[in-house]
Amino acid sequence: MDITETRQGAVTVLRPEGPLVQGDADEFRDRAVDARTRSLGRFVIDAGSMTYVDSRGLEALLEVSNQMADAGQTLRVCSVNETVREVLELVGLAERFEFCLDVNTAVRSFL
């Protein structure tokens, strides 16, 4: 999995490309936690190229979400495809995230 990181103003955007599965979950979690820390919680996951999430990928997303919740923040995820969204809803995790239509909407939500 390739993970690109960009900045839009004070907001960090992580864009994982490919499935978020066991072999990549720890790297994704570490990158997300680092980005969240450096951006003081102004952080977005652009899931537009994340094709699938397995159980370990869900755990990684949940770990990041929990750390943000502990700091009074909500993990913003944008451009989620139908498959990933359904998985999050089926396992009862969808309410843990703030879903945004696209990156620009997610970034503006910090204003």
C-alpha positions as CSV (number, residue, x, y, z in Angstrom):
1,M,0.0,0.0,0.0
2,D,1.3,3.4,-0.9
3,I,0.3,6.2,1.4
4,T,0.7,9.8,0.2
5,E,0.6,12.7,2.5
6,T,-0.3,16.3,1.5
7,R,-1.1,19.5,3.3
8,Q,-4.0,21.8,2.6
9,G,-3.3,24.8,4.7
10,A,-3.1,23.5,8.3
11,V,-4.8,20.2,7.5
12,T,-2.9,17.0,6.7
13,V,-4.4,14.7,4.2
14,L,-3.4,11.0,4.1
15,R,-4.4,9.1,0.9
16,P,-3.8,5.3,1.2
17,E,-3.9,3.6,-2.2
18,G,-5.1,0.0,-2.4
19,P,-6.6,-2.3,0.2
20,L,-6.1,-1.7,3.9
21,V,-5.2,-5.2,5.0
22,Q,-3.1,-7.0,7.6
23,G,0.2,-6.5,5.9
24,D,-0.2,-2.7,5.7
25,A,-2.4,-1.9,8.7
26,D,0.4,-1.2,11.2
27,E,2.2,1.1,8.8
28,F,-1.1,2.9,8.0
29,R,-1.8,3.3,11.7
30,D,1.6,4.6,12.5
31,R,1.5,7.1,9.6
32,A,-2.0,8.2,10.6
33,V,-1.1,8.7,14.3
34,D,2.0,10.6,13.3
35,A,0.1,12.9,11.0
36,R,-2.6,13.5,13.6
37,T,0.0,14.4,16.2
38,R,1.9,16.8,13.9
39,S,-1.2,18.5,12.7
40,L,-2.8,18.8,16.1
41,G,-5.8,16.8,15.0
42,R,-6.4,18.7,11.8
43,F,-6.2,15.5,9.8
44,V,-8.2,13.8,7.1
45,I,-8.1,10.3,5.5
46,D,-8.9,10.5,1.8
47,A,-10.2,6.9,1.2
48,G,-11.0,7.4,-2.5
49,S,-8.3,4.9,-3.5
50,M,-8.8,2.5,-0.6
51,T,-10.5,-0.4,-2.3
52,Y,-11.1,-2.7,0.6
53,V,-10.6,-3.0,4.4
54,D,-10.1,-6.3,6.2
55,S,-10.4,-6.9,10.0
56,R,-6.9,-5.7,10.7
57,G,-7.4,-2.6,8.6
58,L,-10.6,-1.9,10.6
59,E,-8.6,-2.3,13.8
60,A,-6.1,0.2,12.6
61,L,-8.8,2.7,11.7
62,L,-10.4,2.1,15.1
63,E,-7.1,2.7,16.9
64,V,-6.7,6.0,15.2
65,S,-10.3,7.0,15.8
66,N,-10.0,6.0,19.5
67,Q,-6.9,8.2,20.0
68,M,-8.6,11.1,18.4
69,A,-11.7,10.5,20.5
70,D,-9.5,10.6,23.6
71,A,-8.4,14.0,22.5
72,G,-12.0,15.2,21.9
73,Q,-11.6,14.9,18.1
74,T,-13.4,12.9,15.4
75,L,-11.6,11.2,12.5
76,R,-12.7,12.6,9.2
77,V,-12.8,10.3,6.3
78,C,-13.7,11.4,2.8
79,S,-14.4,9.9,-0.7
80,V,-15.2,6.5,0.9
81,N,-16.4,3.9,-1.7
82,E,-19.5,2.0,-1.2
83,T,-17.8,-1.3,-0.3
84,V,-15.7,0.3,2.5
85,R,-18.7,2.2,3.8
86,E,-20.8,-0.9,3.9
87,V,-18.1,-2.8,5.8
88,L,-17.9,0.0,8.4
89,E,-21.7,0.1,8.7
90,L,-22.0,-3.7,9.0
91,V,-19.5,-3.9,11.8
92,G,-21.0,-0.9,13.6
93,L,-18.0,1.4,13.2
94,A,-19.5,4.0,10.9
95,E,-20.6,6.2,13.7
96,R,-17.0,6.5,14.9
97,F,-16.1,8.6,11.8
98,E,-17.2,11.8,10.3
99,F,-17.7,11.1,6.6
100,C,-17.2,13.9,4.0
101,L,-18.0,13.9,0.4
102,D,-14.5,14.9,-0.8
103,V,-11.2,16.3,0.5
104,N,-12.2,20.0,0.1
105,T,-15.3,19.5,2.2
106,A,-13.3,17.7,4.8
107,V,-10.7,20.4,5.0
108,R,-13.3,23.2,5.1
109,S,-14.9,21.4,8.1
110,F,-12.0,22.5,10.2
111,L,-12.9,26.2,9.6
